[in-house]
């Protein structure tokens, strides 16, 4: 189909939740590149919004998925699933978790984390149910995760929201302390806020939250849907910060393009889930779990984390040079590994975003910030191509 035919079909039959999208449709990809229906080449510096950690059509990942396709796609969680058990082992071995659970999306994983924190206190007969999250956060599109999300634009159409959620300013420990009551069950944060424009939390702030939660018997939840699986140069952002949560969530890169979400939890809180308390139809099925196992395997074989650390330093050095050269156009640079925010002057941000797209570079625009979350296989040559394009459009 031509692009115009695809757009016409979309407008006729698909619910208009995404509005007028960027005028392109892709039919294939290889490495960091995508190829559109009209044959144009694009550098994918968004990685499907931090999903395609291994890039596109990674030969080993494809081979692993094909092997599983020829065996079994789906059974049910009424039965034991080898891949699910093995992936749970991998997730726990490479994180602070003692137990794991798998869902199909990041929002589902966050829902599960909230439920786990609440049922932990319910089963002790304690009236603790409130969840404190942060302004500018994003935790998902379900009703509970919208209530946890600290952005009014996502909340307004769905008021009244589920009660028990409140938001405070990021990196403000005094405001957090003031919000805590004897009803507080959990503090839920993104260690690095991605959707709002890449805002890392201070390490001191993260460490202080851990102390507060220990002192006041509060569950600390890290939403690592965007920052898990290597994005920061560590498997998970809690390793990047050196502070362990009681529960963390992941998704996006975990399946390398196949939908899967995960919850990791410490033993003491994981034990609150008993048979019937939570469940899923598709989560951790043989195919999705095979995708997660494949990602872990390739991370280890190809030293993906080392690449993230090396390339992110190279990338930020290059961006600093551009910032200095184009005085005033770039307001700020923020990153944690290969999650990068380039904040631009307000009057040029949208224009720069579109010009990069026209030059064949896929990014996302978060307010005045260009967000980059490229595949973790990115090379210095790929970075150089982006820098060349950025300088041109600036």
C-alpha positions, 0 to 999 in steps of 0.5 A: 500500500502507498502511504496515502492509502494507509493514512486513508484506511487509518482515518476511516477505521482506527480510533483517533487517539494519536491524531495526525501522525508523522507522515511515514509508514515503515515496512522494514528495518535493519540495525539502527535504520528503518525503511519507509514504504516509499523507500526512504532511509531513517535513523531510529534515534527513538528506538520505538520509544526505548523498546528496540534495544537490539535495533531492528531485525537483529539476526540472533534475536530473530532466530531465537523468536523463529525457533520459539514460533515453531514450538508453541506461542501460547498455553496458559498460566494454568500450566507451568511454562519453562521460558517464564520460569527461566526469565524470572530467574534471569530478571532476579539474577540481574536485579535486586528482585527475589521474585518476578511476575510478567504482564504484557505492558508497562502500564499493567506492570505498574498496576500490578506493583500498586496492587502488590503494595496495597495488598501487602498492608491489607493482609496485615490489617493496616489501613495504608492505601495511599500512593505518592508519586511525582509531578511530571511523571508518567506511569501509564494509561490505565485508570490507576496509572493515570491517577499516579501520573503527575500530569493534568493533561492525562488526568482531566478527562477521567476525573474523578480519579481513583482516590488515594493518589497524590503528587509532589515535586521531584527532588524535593525531599521536604515536600515528600515528607510533608505529603506522607501520612499514616495512610501512605502505602507506597512512594512510586517514582521514575528514577529518570522521568522520560516522557516529560523530557528526561529528568534524572532524580538526584542520587541523594534524593533517591537515597533519602527516599529509601531511608524514609520508606524504611523508617515509616514502613512504606513500600518504595516502587521504581517505575523502570519501564523506560529505564530498565534493561540497559538504558542507563548502562546498567541492567536497571536504573536502581543499579545506576543509582545504587539504591534498591527499591522494594518493587520495580517494574520494567517493560519496553526493552525487555522483549526487544520489540515483543510486548512484555512487562515485568514486576520484580519484588523483594521476598517480603512484599512478593509474599503478599500475592497469594493464588487468586490475588493477581493474574494475567492471560498473556503475561509471560507466555512462552513466546513473550518469555522467549523474547525476554530470554533472547534479549538477556542472552544477546546483552551478555554475548555482545557486551551491550552495557559496555557499549551504552557506557562508552557511546553515551559519554561520546554522545554527550561530549559531541552534544556539548560541542554543538551546544557551545557552538550554537550559543543559546539554541540548546538550553540544557542537556540531560541524560542517564546513559542513552536516555538523552534530552536536548532542551531547546529554545521554546520558539525553535523546538518544534521546528528542529524536531520536524527538520530532523525528521525531514533529514531522516532522524526519528526522535520525539518531542517532549515539550521543548525537549528532543528526547533520544532513546536509540537502540543500545547497539548504536555506534560512534558513526551513528552518533556522528551522523546525528550530530551532523544532522543536528548542526545542519538544522540548527 
